[in-house]
Amino acid sequence: MKTELKTINRKLRLVRLNALVGAYSSFMQMELHRSLMYYKNDWHEAEKTRDLIHLLFPDREVGIEQFLYSRDDLSEKALKYYGEFKSLLPVLELSGIPEATVRSFCKNVDKTHSVWMLAGTGHLHYPLWLDALYGYLDGTLSKREMKDRLVEYSLFTGKSSPADMRLFRRSIIRIEALLDEIMTKQSSRRGMTVIEFSNAAKMKGLEAAPF
């Protein structure tokens, strides 16, 4: 019984982390596309960007057209990522994380890189790794299948290598610590305990749930 309860708690933790990482990834992409709307973008600027990519990645073939974009396209993509961000809020609220906390967490990581691995490439790899760990706990993946999915891809070569699980664990600890810091401050400002603040989020999540 204790073992089953421990497994359930681990799975719930992975679901919560996966939703939070996904929310951050969508938030970061949304902010990126919004900020690009205010930058000059013409053939000359696109050509300079292409030349920089060639300098960093000489083996990659890229065209100038890949770096030309319209404000309408950027606006559409920003709205798309905002929709993805919003879709994850009910999941996080059901797990006890209020929307205000999610937004503060995303802004903190995006602006200060307080969880530098997540702000770097972690938001690309972590969802896959968390899915793999969940699948193993759930019995849908074997240990070998899980390890095969715990890989990261180099931005320079595109080749895969085993994930650095030591850095991953440290990053997860930092993510959860930052989350606790933000929730403690926000609940205190509202004259609530962290548990009361968390339970209020769960109630809101239940109201928004499709069942």
Rosetta blueprint (number, residue, H / E / L):
1 M L
2 K H
3 T H
4 E H
5 L H
6 K H
7 T H
8 I H
9 N H
10 R H
11 K H
12 L H
13 R H
14 L H
15 V H
16 R H
17 L H
18 N H
19 A H
20 L H
21 V H
22 G H
23 A H
24 Y H
25 S H
26 S H
27 F H
28 M H
29 Q H
30 M H
31 E H
32 L H
33 H H
34 R H
35 S H
36 L H
37 M L
38 Y L
39 Y L
40 K L
41 N L
42 D L
43 W H
44 H H
45 E H
46 A H
47 E H
48 K H
49 T H
50 R H
51 D H
52 L H
53 I H
54 H H
55 L H
56 L H
57 F L
58 P L
59 D L
60 R L
61 E L
62 V L
63 G L
64 I H
65 E H
66 Q H
67 F H
68 L L
69 Y L
70 S L
71 R H
72 D H
73 D H
74 L H
75 S H
76 E H
77 K H
78 A H
79 L H
80 K H
81 Y H
82 Y H
83 G H
84 E H
85 F H
86 K H
87 S H
88 L H
89 L H
90 P H
91 V H
92 L H
93 E H
94 L H
95 S L
96 G L
97 I L
98 P L
99 E H
100 A H
101 T H
102 V H
103 R H
104 S H
105 F H
106 C H
107 K H
108 N H
109 V H
110 D H
111 K H
112 T H
113 H L
114 S L
115 V L
116 W H
117 M H
118 L H
119 A H
120 G H
121 T H
122 G H
123 H H
124 L H
125 H H
126 Y H
127 P H
128 L H
129 W H
130 L H
131 D H
132 A H
133 L H
134 Y H
135 G H
136 Y H
137 L H
138 D H
139 G L
140 T L
141 L L
142 S L
143 K H
144 R H
145 E H
146 M H
147 K H
148 D H
149 R H
150 L L
151 V E
152 E E
153 Y E
154 S L
155 L L
156 F L
157 T L
158 G L
159 K L
160 S E
161 S E
162 P E
163 A L
164 D L
165 M H
166 R H
167 L H
168 F H
169 R H
170 R H
171 S H
172 I H
173 I H
174 R H
175 I H
176 E H
177 A H
178 L H
179 L H
180 D H
181 E H
182 I H
183 M H
184 T H
185 K H
186 Q H
187 S H
188 S H
189 R H
190 R L
191 G L
192 M L
193 T L
194 V H
195 I H
196 E H
197 F H
198 S H
199 N H
200 A H
201 A H
202 K H
203 M H
204 K H
205 G H
206 L H
207 E H
208 A H
209 A L
210 P L
211 F L
